[in-house]
Amino acid sequence: MQRIKIVSIHCVLPDEIDKDEMYLKHQGEKIWPKGSLYHRLDSNDAVKVDLEMAVSEGWVEIELWDFDYLTKNDFLGVFKFKVDATQGIYTNTMELKEKGSTASYIMRWEIL
């Protein structure tokens, strides 16, 4: 197992006009934010995540979701990245999953 840290999430463009209520999932489980349902982000907002976790070497997927009170939550996209033994800080853009969405996010992460 490797240790990684999700450093931050930057919203380039939200899916909704009044901010996204975003949260992160890994392998079907919500991993962030802890203690609340979501974190609101608007265009050019960034949030420090600072979440350490153990993952298997190889390809890792972190999903970005938008919380909705009245309808099904929206699976906006996924960050796909390869974890190996090379320590360092990396940046990945989100691969869009929701049809017709305008969402654009960037994730900074680190192999510890």
C-alpha positions as CSV (number, residue, x, y, z in Angstrom):
1,M,0.0,0.0,0.0
2,Q,1.0,3.6,-0.7
3,R,0.1,6.7,1.3
4,I,-1.2,9.6,-0.6
5,K,-2.6,13.0,0.4
6,I,-5.3,14.9,-1.4
7,V,-3.9,18.4,-0.9
8,S,-6.6,20.6,-2.5
9,I,-9.5,20.9,-5.0
10,H,-9.8,23.9,-7.3
11,C,-13.1,24.7,-9.0
12,V,-12.4,26.2,-12.4
13,L,-16.1,26.2,-13.3
14,P,-19.0,24.8,-11.3
15,D,-21.8,22.7,-12.6
16,E,-24.5,25.0,-11.0
17,I,-24.7,28.7,-11.3
18,D,-25.0,29.2,-7.5
19,K,-22.0,27.1,-6.5
20,D,-21.5,23.3,-6.3
21,E,-22.1,21.4,-3.1
22,M,-19.2,19.0,-3.8
23,Y,-17.9,16.0,-1.9
24,L,-15.4,13.2,-2.7
25,K,-15.8,9.5,-2.9
26,H,-13.3,6.6,-3.3
27,Q,-14.4,3.0,-4.0
28,G,-18.0,3.9,-3.3
29,E,-17.5,5.5,0.1
30,K,-17.6,9.2,0.9
31,I,-14.1,10.3,2.0
32,W,-14.4,14.1,2.2
33,P,-15.5,16.5,3.8
34,K,-15.6,14.8,7.1
35,G,-18.4,15.9,9.5
36,S,-20.5,17.7,6.8
37,L,-22.5,16.7,3.8
38,Y,-20.5,18.8,1.3
39,H,-18.3,21.9,0.7
40,R,-19.6,24.7,-1.5
41,L,-17.3,25.9,-4.3
42,D,-17.7,28.5,-7.0
43,S,-15.7,29.6,-10.0
44,N,-12.0,29.9,-9.1
45,D,-12.5,28.8,-5.5
46,A,-10.0,26.4,-4.0
47,V,-10.3,24.4,-0.8
48,K,-7.6,22.7,1.2
49,V,-8.6,19.1,1.6
50,D,-5.5,17.7,3.5
51,L,-6.7,14.1,3.5
52,E,-4.2,11.3,3.8
53,M,-5.2,7.8,2.8
54,A,-3.7,4.4,1.9
55,V,-4.2,3.2,-1.6
56,S,-2.9,0.3,-3.7
57,E,-0.2,1.0,-6.2
58,G,-1.5,1.5,-9.7
59,W,-4.5,3.5,-11.0
60,V,-6.6,5.3,-8.4
61,E,-10.0,7.0,-9.0
62,I,-11.4,9.7,-6.8
63,E,-15.0,10.7,-7.7
64,L,-16.3,14.3,-7.4
65,W,-20.1,14.5,-6.6
66,D,-22.5,17.4,-6.3
67,F,-25.0,17.0,-3.4
68,D,-28.7,17.7,-4.1
69,Y,-31.4,17.8,-1.4
70,L,-34.4,17.2,-3.6
71,T,-33.0,15.0,-6.5
72,K,-30.4,12.3,-6.9
73,N,-26.8,13.5,-6.3
74,D,-24.8,14.3,-9.5
75,F,-21.7,12.3,-10.3
76,L,-19.8,15.2,-11.9
77,G,-16.5,13.5,-12.7
78,V,-13.5,11.5,-11.7
79,F,-9.8,12.2,-11.0
80,K,-7.8,9.3,-12.4
81,F,-4.1,9.0,-11.5
82,K,-1.4,6.4,-11.2
83,V,0.3,5.8,-7.8
84,D,3.8,4.4,-7.8
85,A,6.9,4.7,-5.6
86,T,7.8,8.2,-6.9
87,Q,7.2,10.7,-4.2
88,G,6.0,14.2,-5.1
89,I,3.1,16.6,-5.7
90,Y,1.0,16.1,-8.7
91,T,-2.0,17.9,-10.4
92,N,-4.9,16.2,-12.3
93,T,-7.9,17.6,-14.0
94,M,-11.3,16.0,-13.6
95,E,-12.7,13.7,-16.3
96,L,-16.2,14.9,-16.8
97,K,-18.9,12.2,-16.3
98,E,-22.2,14.1,-16.2
99,K,-23.7,14.6,-19.6
100,G,-24.2,18.3,-20.4
101,S,-22.3,19.5,-17.4
102,T,-20.0,22.5,-17.5
103,A,-18.0,21.5,-14.3
104,S,-14.2,21.7,-14.4
105,Y,-12.1,20.9,-11.4
106,I,-8.4,20.4,-10.6
107,M,-7.0,18.2,-7.8
108,R,-3.6,18.5,-6.2
109,W,-2.3,15.3,-4.6
110,E,0.9,13.9,-3.2
111,I,2.6,10.6,-2.9
112,L,4.0,10.5,0.6
